Amino acid sequence: MPPTSRLRHPGRLAATLLTGSLLVGGLLTPSPAAAAPSAAATTAVRVNQVGYLPDGPKRATVVTTATQPLTWRLRDASGKVVASGATVPRGADTPSGQSVQVADFSSYRRSGSGYVLAVDGSSSVPFDIRANLYDALRSDAMAFFHHQRSGTPIDASLVGSAYARPAGHLGVAPNKGDTSVPCQATVCDYTRDVRGGWYDAGDHGKYVVNGGLSTWLVVNSFERAKRAGKDAALGDSTLRVPERGNGVPDVLDEARWELDFLMRMQVPEGKPYAGMAFHKIHDAAWTGMPTRPEQDAQPRELHRPSTAATLNLAAAAAQCARVFRPYDAAFAERCLSVARRAWTAARANPALYAPDSDSTGGGAYGDTNVTDEFYWAAAELYTATGESGYRDAVTGSSWHTSPTAFSAYGFGWADTAALGRLTLATVPHGLPAADRDRVRASVTAAADGYLSRMAAQGYAVPVPADGYFWGSNGEVANDAIVLAVAGELTGDKRYRTGALEAMDYLLGRNALGQSYITGYGEAASRNQHHRFWAHQLDASLPHPPAGSLAGGPNSALQDPVAQEKLAGCAPAACYIDDIGSYSTNEVAVNWNAPLAWLAAYAAERPSTGRQPWTDGS
C-alpha cells in the first residue's frame, strides 16, 4: 500500500494559480494566463529540460489530439535540422488525462547545446546532449544534505552567502537546543544529547525511520559506485562538505553526520527500553512559516521509542560497519556495536509501534508492520558479520521468499524489505547459491515490472497510474534505483535506459512540463515547502538551493492550497509550485537521497563493452 501520509502544518498559505491550457491545431498550448509561476508547461513537446546523454535514450512526449503520426525535427543551436522522423501515437494517457504521441531521437548521438525538438508547429525548450550532463546535479543533489544539517554552522564558503546560517538547535538563545532534550510526558524522566543529524524535510524535525532509510541510500550510492569502479567522483574532496580533505570519501562524511545523530537516539543502558531508538525529536508544536533553525524558540521533545526506528538504526549502523571499515575501523566497530544492541532490543520489543496520532509538531511516521524492517536489519547484520544467528533471521523471514518484497509502489520508509533484497543481491555473503540467484532474480523481476509499466504510459513513469501519492517523485527515483541495480546484475542495457528515463520524468518530461528539481530546467520548481528556504513568504530568505527535489504530484490533495487550486486534476498533474502546498511541494531527505543516488549513477561514463557484474560467489 502507499506509504502513510505525513500531514504537515500549512503555515502561511500564499498560493499561486495553476493555469489551464487550450488545444490549438491539435497541440496543447498554454492559455494567456500561463505566465503564473506554477504553470510550468509552455509547450506541447515535453523533454528532459536539462538534456540527454549521447549514448542514452532520447525520447519526448507530445501532447496532441492528432491520431496520425507527426513529423519531428531536431534542430541544433543554429536552427539547422540535424535529425528527423515520425512520432508514435499513444492515444489516451490515463495518469495525465492527456492524449499523447512519443518522439524517439535516440539514434542521434552528437554532443552540443541549444537543441530544440519541433513537432507540428510546437517546439520544446532548448536542451543539451553531452556526456557530463549530470555532473553538477550529482554534486548539488548530495549538497542538499549539508544544507539540511542541524547543529553546525552552514558556511558561505561551501554554500554561498544566501544559504549560510548559524548552527541551529544547539541551545543558543532563542533555541532550547538539542543538547539536553527531555522526553514527552510519561516517556522518560531524563534528557538526551541528540544534536546533529539532518532536518528531515521542510520542518525542523528529525526522524529515525526516515533518517535510517535516507542514510542507507546515501551510503549505498557510494557502495554501488565502488563496485562499479566509479567511486572517485564521490571520494575525498569531491563534494561540498566541511570534512573534505580528511582521507574519507566525502559521501561517507555526509552520511556520518546523520549516523552520529541516529546513534545518539539510542536509549542508554540502565534505562527502560535500553538499546531501542527514540522514534523522533521535534518541536512541541508545529514551527511557524518561515523560521530559520537558529531562530526557533520552541521546546524540543523526544518521542517514545519504536521497533521501526530501532530496526532502522540497526540496519543503517550495520551497513556503516561494513562500508566504513576500510576508512575508519574504530567508527565501523562503534556502528556494529550499536547495531547489535538495537537488534537485540528490537527482538525483545517486537511490537512497539509509533501511533499515527502522534502528529503534533511533526510527522507521525506510524508503521504497524515491521516484519520488513526485521528482514532488512537482519540482512545488513548478516552481510556485516557472517554470523549464523543473523543468517537464520534472514532465511526464516517470510520476506526472504515473498514475491512482494518490491511492492507495487516501490520501497520507502514504511516498506523496507526491498532494501534487504538489494543488499543480499549485491553484497557477497554465505547464503546458498540458490538463495543468491533467487534474490537477484527478484530484483530483475521487479525491474521488469517497472519497465512494463513505463512502456504502457505516455510519459514512461515507473509508478502505477494510481501511484501519485505524497512523495511520488521519491518513488520514481526509488524505482529507478531498482532498474539500475538490475542492469548492474545482468548487463542488460534496457534497465539503464529505464533508469535514465525516470530522470527524464523528474526533469520535465511529464504531464506538466515541470522540472521538479530546483535549478535544473527552464520550468523548474522554485517554491518548495520549507521553513527557511522560503523566499515566497519572505524576500530576504532564499529559494531552495539547486538540486532539491519536490515531492511531486499527489492526487489526494492533502493541503489547502492543493485543494483550492488543483481540484479535478488528473493524478499526474496534481502538483503546484507553491510553498503552501506541503502535500505536493515539500522537500525531504528520503526523496533527495534516491535523487542523489540516481544522479551519481547517471553521471558515470559507462565502460566500453561492460559485462554483467559478479561478486565471484
C-alpha positions as CSV (number, residue, x, y, z in Angstrom):
1,M,0.0,0.0,0.0
2,P,1.2,3.6,-0.4
3,P,3.3,5.0,2.4
4,T,1.4,6.7,5.2
5,S,1.0,10.4,4.5
6,R,2.6,12.8,6.9
7,L,0.3,15.7,7.5
8,R,2.1,18.9,7.9
9,H,1.3,22.4,9.2
10,P,0.0,24.6,6.3
11,G,1.9,27.6,7.6
12,R,1.1,30.8,5.8
13,L,-0.7,29.9,2.5
14,A,0.5,32.1,-0.3
15,A,-0.9,30.4,-3.4
16,T,-0.1,30.8,-7.0
17,L,-2.5,29.8,-9.7
18,L,-2.2,26.7,-11.7
19,T,-3.5,27.9,-15.1
20,G,-5.3,25.9,-17.7
21,S,-4.3,25.2,-21.3
22,L,-6.0,25.4,-24.7
23,L,-6.0,22.9,-27.6
24,V,-4.9,24.7,-30.7
25,G,-4.5,22.9,-34.0
26,G,-4.4,19.6,-32.2
27,L,-1.4,20.6,-30.0
28,L,-1.7,21.7,-26.4
29,T,-0.6,25.3,-26.0
30,P,-0.7,27.5,-22.9
31,S,-3.6,29.8,-22.1
32,P,-2.8,33.5,-21.9
33,A,-2.6,33.2,-18.1
34,A,0.2,30.7,-18.3
35,A,2.8,33.2,-17.0
36,A,1.8,32.3,-13.4
37,P,4.8,30.6,-11.7
38,S,3.2,27.2,-11.3
39,A,2.1,26.9,-14.9
40,A,5.2,25.1,-16.0
41,A,4.2,23.7,-19.4
42,T,4.9,26.3,-22.1
43,T,5.0,23.8,-25.0
44,A,3.3,20.6,-26.0
45,V,6.7,19.0,-26.6
46,R,7.8,17.7,-23.2
47,V,11.5,16.8,-22.9
48,N,14.2,16.4,-20.3
49,Q,14.8,20.2,-19.9
50,V,18.5,19.7,-19.0
51,G,19.1,17.3,-21.9
52,Y,20.2,13.8,-22.8
53,L,23.4,11.6,-22.7
54,P,24.9,10.9,-26.1
55,D,24.7,7.2,-25.6
56,G,21.4,7.3,-23.7
57,P,17.7,7.2,-24.6
58,K,16.3,10.4,-26.1
59,R,12.5,10.5,-26.1
60,A,10.0,13.2,-25.8
61,T,6.2,13.2,-25.2
62,V,4.0,15.3,-27.4
63,V,0.6,16.4,-26.2
64,T,-1.8,16.3,-29.2
65,T,-5.2,15.3,-30.3
66,A,-3.8,14.1,-33.6
67,T,-4.3,10.4,-34.2
68,Q,-1.8,10.0,-37.1
69,P,2.0,10.1,-36.7
70,L,3.5,13.6,-36.8
71,T,6.9,14.6,-38.2
72,W,9.5,15.6,-35.6
73,R,12.6,17.6,-36.4
74,L,15.7,18.0,-34.1
75,R,17.3,21.4,-34.7
76,D,20.7,22.4,-33.4
77,A,21.5,25.8,-31.9
78,S,21.8,27.4,-35.3
79,G,18.4,26.2,-36.3
80,K,19.7,23.5,-38.7
81,V,17.7,20.2,-38.8
82,V,20.1,17.5,-37.8
83,A,17.6,14.6,-37.5
84,S,14.0,13.9,-38.2
85,G,11.5,11.2,-38.0
86,A,7.9,10.3,-37.2
87,T,6.2,10.2,-33.8
88,V,4.4,7.1,-32.5
89,P,0.8,7.8,-31.5
90,R,-0.1,6.5,-28.0
91,G,-3.6,7.9,-27.6
92,A,-5.1,8.5,-24.1
93,D,-2.6,8.5,-21.2
94,T,-4.7,7.8,-18.1
95,P,-2.5,9.3,-15.4
96,S,-2.0,12.6,-17.2
97,G,-5.5,12.8,-18.7
98,Q,-3.9,13.8,-22.0
99,S,-3.7,12.3,-25.5
100,V,0.0,11.9,-26.4
101,Q,2.5,10.8,-29.0
102,V,6.2,9.9,-28.5
103,A,9.2,11.1,-30.5
104,D,12.3,8.9,-30.3
105,F,15.6,10.5,-31.4
106,S,17.9,8.2,-29.5
107,S,19.9,7.4,-32.6
108,Y,21.3,11.0,-32.7
109,R,24.4,11.0,-30.5
110,R,26.3,14.2,-31.4
111,S,27.1,16.4,-28.4
112,G,26.0,20.1,-28.3
113,S,23.9,22.7,-26.6
114,G,20.7,24.5,-27.6
115,Y,19.0,21.7,-29.3
116,V,15.2,22.1,-29.9
117,L,12.7,19.4,-30.9
118,A,10.0,20.7,-33.1
119,V,6.7,18.8,-33.8
120,D,3.9,20.1,-35.9
121,G,4.5,23.8,-35.2
122,S,5.4,23.5,-31.5
123,S,8.9,23.4,-30.1
124,S,10.5,22.1,-26.9
125,V,12.6,24.2,-24.6
126,P,16.3,24.1,-25.5
127,F,18.3,21.3,-24.1
128,D,21.8,19.8,-24.3
129,I,23.3,16.5,-25.4
130,R,26.5,15.9,-23.6
131,A,28.4,13.2,-21.6
132,N,28.8,15.4,-18.5
133,L,25.1,16.3,-18.3
134,Y,24.6,15.1,-14.7
135,D,28.0,16.0,-13.1
136,A,26.6,19.2,-11.5
137,L,23.4,17.5,-10.3
138,R,25.5,14.8,-8.7
139,S,27.1,17.4,-6.6
140,D,24.0,19.6,-5.9
141,A,21.7,16.7,-5.0
142,M,24.2,15.5,-2.4
143,A,24.8,19.1,-1.2
144,F,21.2,19.1,-0.1
145,F,22.1,17.1,3.0
146,H,24.8,19.5,4.1
147,H,22.2,22.3,3.7
148,Q,19.9,20.3,6.0
149,R,22.4,19.7,8.7
150,S,21.4,20.6,12.2
151,G,23.8,21.6,15.0
152,T,26.5,23.1,12.9
153,P,27.1,26.4,11.1
154,I,26.4,26.3,7.3
155,D,29.4,28.1,5.9
156,A,29.2,30.5,3.0
157,S,32.4,29.2,1.5
158,L,30.6,25.9,0.9
159,V,27.0,27.0,0.1
160,G,27.2,30.7,-0.9
161,S,26.2,33.7,1.2
162,A,22.4,33.3,0.6
163,Y,22.4,29.9,2.3
164,A,24.9,30.5,5.1
165,R,23.4,30.4,8.6
166,P,24.4,29.9,12.2
167,A,24.1,26.5,13.8
168,G,20.5,25.6,14.7
169,H,19.3,23.8,17.9
170,L,22.4,24.0,20.0
171,G,20.8,25.8,22.9
172,V,21.9,29.3,21.9
173,A,19.0,31.7,22.6
174,P,16.3,31.7,21.4
175,N,16.8,27.9,20.8
176,K,16.1,25.5,23.6
177,G,18.5,23.2,21.8
178,D,19.1,19.5,21.1
179,T,21.9,19.0,23.6
180,S,19.6,18.2,26.5
181,V,16.2,17.2,25.2
182,P,13.5,15.9,27.6
183,C,11.0,13.2,26.6
184,Q,7.4,13.8,26.1
185,A,5.4,13.4,29.4
186,T,5.4,9.7,30.6
187,V,8.0,8.6,28.0
188,C,11.1,9.1,30.2
189,D,12.5,11.0,33.1
190,Y,15.8,12.1,31.7
191,T,17.3,14.2,28.9
192,R,19.5,13.2,26.0
193,D,22.0,14.9,23.8
194,V,20.6,14.4,20.3
195,R,22.4,17.2,18.5
196,G,23.3,16.9,14.8
197,G,21.7,15.0,12.0
198,W,19.6,16.3,9.1
199,Y,16.4,18.2,9.3
200,D,14.0,15.8,7.8
201,A,12.1,17.9,5.4
202,G,10.6,21.4,5.4
203,D,10.3,21.5,9.1
204,H,12.9,21.2,12.0
205,G,12.1,17.7,13.0
206,K,14.5,14.7,12.9
207,Y,13.0,11.3,12.4
208,V,14.9,8.0,12.8
209,V,12.7,6.0,10.4
210,N,13.3,8.4,7.6
211,G,16.9,9.0,8.6
212,G,17.8,5.4,8.5
213,L,16.4,4.8,5.1
214,S,18.0,8.0,3.7
215,T,21.4,7.2,5.3
216,W,21.2,3.8,3.8
217,L,20.6,5.2,0.3
218,V,23.4,7.8,0.6
219,V,25.9,5.1,1.8
220,N,24.6,2.6,-0.8
221,S,25.2,5.1,-3.6
222,F,28.9,5.0,-2.7
223,E,29.0,1.3,-2.2
224,R,27.4,0.7,-5.7
225,A,29.8,3.2,-7.3
226,K,32.7,1.4,-5.7
227,R,31.6,-1.9,-7.0
228,A,31.4,-0.4,-10.5
229,G,34.9,1.2,-10.1
230,K,33.3,4.7,-10.4
231,D,33.7,5.8,-6.8
232,A,36.3,8.5,-7.4
233,A,33.6,11.1,-8.2
234,L,32.2,10.6,-4.6
235,G,35.7,10.4,-3.0
236,D,37.5,12.8,-0.7
237,S,37.4,16.5,-1.7
238,T,34.8,15.9,-4.4
239,L,31.7,17.3,-2.6
240,R,30.8,20.5,-0.7
241,V,31.3,19.2,2.9
242,P,33.4,20.7,5.7
243,E,35.2,17.4,6.2
244,R,36.8,17.3,2.7
245,G,40.5,16.5,2.7
246,N,40.3,14.1,5.7
247,G,41.1,11.0,3.7
248,V,37.5,9.7,3.9
249,P,35.1,9.8,0.9
250,D,33.0,12.9,1.1
251,V,29.7,11.0,0.6
252,L,30.6,8.9,3.7
253,D,31.4,12.0,5.7
254,E,28.0,13.4,4.9
255,A,26.3,10.1,5.9
256,R,28.3,10.1,9.2
257,W,26.7,13.4,10.2
258,E,23.3,11.6,10.3
259,L,24.7,8.3,11.6
260,D,26.1,10.1,14.7
261,F,22.7,11.5,15.3
262,L,20.9,8.2,14.8
263,M,23.2,6.6,17.3
264,R,22.6,9.4,19.9
265,M,18.9,8.5,19.6
266,Q,19.6,5.0,21.2
267,V,18.2,4.6,24.7
268,P,21.2,4.2,27.1
269,E,21.9,1.2,29.2
270,G,20.2,1.0,32.5
271,K,17.0,2.8,31.2
272,P,13.7,1.3,30.2
273,Y,13.8,0.0,26.6
274,A,17.7,0.2,26.6
275,G,19.0,-0.3,23.1
276,M,15.8,0.8,21.4
277,A,15.8,4.1,19.4
278,F,13.6,7.1,20.2
279,H,11.2,7.4,17.2
280,K,11.8,11.1,16.6
281,I,12.6,14.6,18.0
282,H,11.0,17.8,17.1
283,D,9.3,21.0,18.4
284,A,6.4,20.6,20.8
285,A,4.1,22.3,18.3
286,W,4.4,23.0,14.6
287,T,7.0,25.6,13.8
288,G,5.7,28.7,12.1
289,M,6.5,29.6,8.5
290,P,9.1,30.9,7.9
291,T,11.5,30.2,10.7
292,R,15.3,29.7,10.4
293,P,16.6,27.0,12.7
294,E,18.6,29.2,14.9
295,Q,15.5,31.4,15.5
296,D,13.3,28.5,16.6
297,A,12.3,29.2,20.2
298,Q,10.1,26.1,20.7
299,P,10.8,23.5,23.3
300,R,12.0,20.2,21.8
301,E,10.8,16.7,22.8
302,L,11.9,13.1,22.4
303,H,9.1,10.7,21.4
304,R,8.7,7.2,22.6
305,P,11.0,4.5,21.2
306,S,9.6,2.3,18.5
307,T,10.5,-1.0,17.0
308,A,10.6,0.5,13.5
309,A,13.1,3.2,14.5
310,T,15.2,0.7,16.3
311,L,15.5,-1.6,13.3
312,N,16.3,1.4,11.0
313,L,19.1,2.2,13.4
314,A,20.2,-1.5,13.4
315,A,20.2,-1.6,9.6
316,A,21.9,1.7,8.9
317,A,24.6,1.1,11.6
318,A,25.3,-2.4,10.3
319,Q,25.7,-1.1,6.8
320,C,28.1,1.5,8.3
321,A,30.1,-1.2,9.9
322,R,30.7,-2.9,6.5
323,V,31.3,0.2,4.3
324,F,33.2,2.4,6.7
325,R,35.7,-0.3,7.8
326,P,38.4,0.5,5.2
327,Y,38.3,4.2,6.1
328,D,37.7,4.4,9.9
329,A,37.8,1.0,11.6
330,A,37.0,2.4,15.0
331,F,33.9,4.1,13.8
332,A,32.9,1.0,12.0
333,E,33.2,-1.0,15.2
334,R,31.1,1.6,17.1
335,C,28.5,1.2,14.4
336,L,28.4,-2.5,14.7
337,S,28.1,-2.4,18.5
338,V,25.2,-0.1,18.2
339,A,23.6,-2.3,15.5
340,R,23.9,-5.4,17.7
341,R,22.3,-3.6,20.7
342,A,19.5,-2.3,18.6
343,W,18.8,-5.7,17.0
344,T,18.7,-7.4,20.5
345,A,16.4,-4.6,21.8
346,A,14.0,-4.9,18.8
347,R,13.8,-8.7,19.2
348,A,12.8,-8.1,22.9
349,N,10.2,-5.4,21.9
350,P,8.9,-6.5,18.5
351,A,5.7,-4.6,18.5
352,L,6.3,-1.2,20.0
353,Y,4.6,0.9,17.4
354,A,4.6,4.7,16.9
355,P,1.0,5.9,17.0
356,D,-0.4,7.7,14.0
357,S,-2.0,10.1,16.5
358,D,1.4,11.5,17.4
359,S,1.4,14.2,14.8
360,T,1.5,17.4,16.7
361,G,4.6,19.4,15.8
362,G,5.9,16.7,13.5
363,G,5.0,13.8,11.2
364,A,3.9,10.6,12.9
365,Y,5.7,8.0,10.7
366,G,3.4,5.3,12.1
367,D,4.0,1.8,10.9
368,T,2.4,-1.3,12.5
369,N,4.1,-3.9,10.2
370,V,7.8,-4.1,11.0
371,T,8.5,-7.6,9.7
372,D,10.1,-5.9,6.7
373,E,12.3,-3.9,8.9
374,F,13.4,-7.0,10.7
375,Y,14.3,-8.6,7.4
376,W,16.3,-5.6,6.3
377,A,18.2,-5.3,9.5
378,A,18.9,-9.0,9.6
379,A,20.3,-8.8,6.0
380,E,22.6,-5.9,6.9
381,L,23.8,-7.6,10.1
382,Y,24.4,-10.8,8.3
383,T,26.4,-9.3,5.5
384,A,28.4,-7.2,8.0
385,T,29.2,-10.2,10.3
386,G,28.5,-13.5,8.5
387,E,27.1,-14.8,11.8
388,S,24.7,-17.7,11.8
389,G,22.1,-16.0,14.1
390,Y,21.6,-13.2,11.6
391,R,21.6,-15.6,8.7
392,D,18.8,-17.6,10.3
393,A,16.8,-14.4,10.8
394,V,17.2,-13.7,7.1
395,T,16.2,-17.2,5.9
396,G,13.5,-17.6,8.5
397,S,11.8,-14.3,7.4
398,S,8.7,-14.6,5.3
399,W,10.1,-11.7,3.3
400,H,13.0,-13.9,2.1
401,T,10.8,-15.8,-0.3
402,S,7.9,-13.3,-0.6
403,P,7.2,-12.2,-4.2
404,T,6.1,-8.8,-2.9
405,A,9.4,-7.5,-1.3
406,F,9.3,-5.0,-4.1
407,S,5.8,-3.6,-3.7
408,A,3.7,-2.2,-6.5
409,Y,4.6,1.2,-5.1
410,G,8.3,0.6,-4.8
411,F,10.1,0.8,-1.4
412,G,10.1,3.6,1.1
413,W,10.3,4.4,4.8
414,A,7.3,2.1,5.6
415,D,8.3,-0.6,3.1
416,T,11.9,-1.7,3.6
417,A,12.1,-5.3,2.7
418,A,13.4,-4.4,-0.8
419,L,16.5,-2.8,0.9
420,G,17.4,-6.2,2.3
421,R,16.9,-7.8,-1.1
422,L,19.2,-5.2,-2.7
423,T,21.9,-5.8,-0.2
424,L,21.7,-9.6,-0.5
425,A,21.7,-9.3,-4.3
426,T,24.9,-7.2,-4.4
427,V,27.0,-7.8,-1.3
428,P,28.9,-11.1,-1.0
429,H,27.5,-13.5,1.6
430,G,27.4,-17.1,2.6
431,L,23.9,-18.0,1.6
432,P,23.5,-20.9,-0.8
433,A,23.8,-20.2,-4.5
434,A,20.1,-20.9,-4.9
435,D,19.2,-18.2,-2.4
436,R,21.5,-15.7,-4.1
437,D,20.2,-16.4,-7.5
438,R,16.5,-16.2,-6.4
439,V,17.2,-12.9,-4.6
440,R,18.9,-11.5,-7.7
441,A,16.0,-12.8,-9.9
442,S,13.6,-10.9,-7.7
443,V,15.4,-7.6,-8.4
444,T,15.2,-8.2,-12.1
445,A,11.6,-9.2,-11.9
446,A,10.7,-6.0,-10.1
447,A,12.7,-4.0,-12.7
448,D,10.8,-5.8,-15.5
449,G,7.6,-4.8,-13.9
450,Y,8.7,-1.2,-13.8
451,L,9.8,-1.3,-17.5
452,S,6.4,-2.8,-18.4
453,R,4.6,0.0,-16.6
454,M,6.8,2.6,-18.3
455,A,6.1,1.1,-21.7
456,A,2.3,1.4,-21.0
457,Q,2.4,5.1,-20.2
458,G,3.0,8.1,-22.4
459,Y,5.5,9.7,-20.1
460,A,7.4,6.4,-19.2
461,V,6.8,6.6,-15.5
462,P,7.6,3.5,-13.4
463,V,4.9,4.2,-10.7
464,P,1.3,2.8,-11.2
465,A,-1.4,5.0,-12.8
466,D,-2.9,5.4,-9.3
467,G,0.5,5.8,-7.6
468,Y,0.6,9.6,-7.4
469,F,0.6,9.9,-3.7
470,W,2.6,12.1,-1.2
471,G,6.2,11.9,-2.3
472,S,5.5,10.3,-5.7
473,N,8.7,11.8,-7.1
474,G,10.7,9.9,-4.5
475,E,9.1,6.7,-5.5
476,V,10.0,7.4,-9.2
477,A,13.7,7.7,-8.1
478,N,13.5,4.6,-5.8
479,D,12.1,2.6,-8.7
480,A,15.0,3.9,-10.9
481,I,17.4,2.5,-8.4
482,V,16.0,-0.9,-8.7
483,L,16.3,-0.6,-12.5
484,A,19.9,0.5,-12.2
485,V,20.8,-2.4,-9.9
486,A,19.1,-4.9,-12.3
487,G,21.3,-3.5,-15.1
488,E,24.3,-4.0,-12.9
489,L,23.4,-7.6,-12.2
490,T,22.6,-8.5,-15.8
491,G,24.4,-6.1,-18.1
492,D,21.1,-5.6,-19.9
493,K,21.0,-2.1,-21.2
494,R,17.2,-1.9,-21.1
495,Y,17.5,-1.3,-17.4
496,R,19.8,1.6,-17.7
497,T,17.5,3.1,-20.3
498,G,14.6,2.8,-17.8
499,A,16.6,4.5,-15.0
500,L,17.6,7.4,-17.3
501,E,14.0,7.8,-18.5
502,A,12.9,8.1,-14.9
503,M,15.3,11.0,-14.6
504,D,13.8,12.5,-17.8
505,Y,10.4,12.5,-16.0
506,L,11.8,14.3,-13.0
507,L,13.4,16.9,-15.2
508,G,10.4,17.9,-17.3
509,R,9.1,15.0,-19.5
510,N,5.9,14.8,-17.5
511,A,2.3,15.8,-17.6
512,L,3.0,19.4,-16.5
513,G,6.3,20.0,-18.4
514,Q,7.7,20.8,-15.0
515,S,11.2,20.1,-13.8
516,Y,10.7,19.1,-10.2
517,I,14.4,19.7,-9.3
518,T,15.4,23.3,-8.4
519,G,17.9,25.0,-10.6
520,Y,17.6,22.4,-13.4
521,G,15.4,23.2,-16.5
522,E,13.6,26.3,-17.8
523,A,10.5,25.5,-15.9
524,A,11.9,24.3,-12.6
525,S,10.3,24.3,-9.1
526,R,11.3,27.2,-7.0
527,N,9.0,27.4,-4.1
528,Q,9.1,24.1,-2.2
529,H,7.6,24.0,1.2
530,H,10.4,24.8,3.6
531,R,10.9,26.7,6.9
532,F,14.0,28.7,5.8
533,W,14.2,28.4,2.0
534,A,11.1,30.5,2.0
535,H,11.6,33.3,-0.5
536,Q,7.9,33.2,-1.5
537,L,7.0,34.2,2.1
538,D,10.0,36.5,2.9
539,A,12.1,38.1,0.2
540,S,15.1,38.2,2.5
541,L,15.2,34.4,2.5
542,P,16.4,32.3,-0.4
543,H,14.6,29.9,-2.7
544,P,15.6,26.2,-2.2
545,P,19.2,25.5,-3.4
546,A,19.8,23.8,-6.7
547,G,19.3,20.1,-6.6
548,S,16.3,19.9,-4.3
549,L,13.6,17.5,-5.3
550,A,9.9,18.5,-4.8
551,G,7.6,15.7,-3.5
552,G,5.6,15.8,-6.7
553,P,2.0,15.0,-7.9
554,N,-0.3,13.9,-5.1
555,S,-3.8,13.1,-6.2
556,A,-5.1,13.1,-2.6
557,L,-4.8,16.9,-2.4
558,Q,-3.8,16.9,1.3
559,D,-3.3,20.6,1.9
560,P,-5.5,23.7,1.5
561,V,-3.5,25.2,-1.5
562,A,-3.8,21.9,-3.4
563,Q,-7.5,21.6,-2.6
564,E,-8.2,25.1,-3.8
565,K,-6.0,25.2,-6.9
566,L,-5.9,21.6,-8.1
567,A,-9.5,20.4,-7.8
568,G,-10.3,18.0,-10.6
569,C,-6.7,17.5,-11.6
570,A,-5.6,14.3,-13.4
571,P,-3.4,12.2,-11.0
572,A,-0.1,13.1,-12.7
573,A,-1.0,16.8,-12.8
574,C,-1.8,17.2,-9.1
575,Y,1.1,19.5,-8.3
576,I,1.6,23.2,-7.7
577,D,4.9,25.0,-7.1
578,D,3.7,26.9,-4.1
579,I,5.3,27.0,-0.6
580,G,1.9,26.3,1.0
581,S,1.3,23.1,-0.8
582,Y,3.2,20.8,1.6
583,S,1.5,17.7,0.2
584,T,2.8,18.2,-3.4
585,N,5.8,20.6,-3.0
586,E,7.7,19.8,0.2
587,V,11.3,18.5,0.1
588,A,12.5,15.6,2.3
589,V,15.7,13.6,2.8
590,N,14.1,10.4,1.7
591,W,13.3,12.0,-1.7
592,N,16.7,13.7,-2.2
593,A,18.6,10.5,-1.2
594,P,17.4,8.5,-4.2
595,L,17.8,11.5,-6.4
596,A,21.5,11.8,-5.3
597,W,21.9,8.1,-5.9
598,L,20.4,8.3,-9.3
599,A,22.3,11.5,-10.3
600,A,25.6,9.8,-9.3
601,Y,24.7,6.8,-11.4
602,A,23.6,8.8,-14.4
603,A,26.8,10.9,-14.2
604,E,29.0,7.9,-14.7
605,R,30.6,7.2,-18.0
606,P,29.7,3.7,-19.0
607,S,32.6,1.3,-19.5
608,T,33.1,0.0,-23.1
609,G,31.7,-3.5,-23.5
610,R,30.9,-3.8,-19.8
611,Q,29.9,-7.2,-18.7
612,P,27.4,-8.2,-16.0
613,W,28.7,-7.6,-12.5
614,T,29.6,-10.5,-10.4
615,D,30.8,-10.9,-6.8
616,G,32.5,-14.2,-7.7
617,S,30.2,-16.2,-5.5
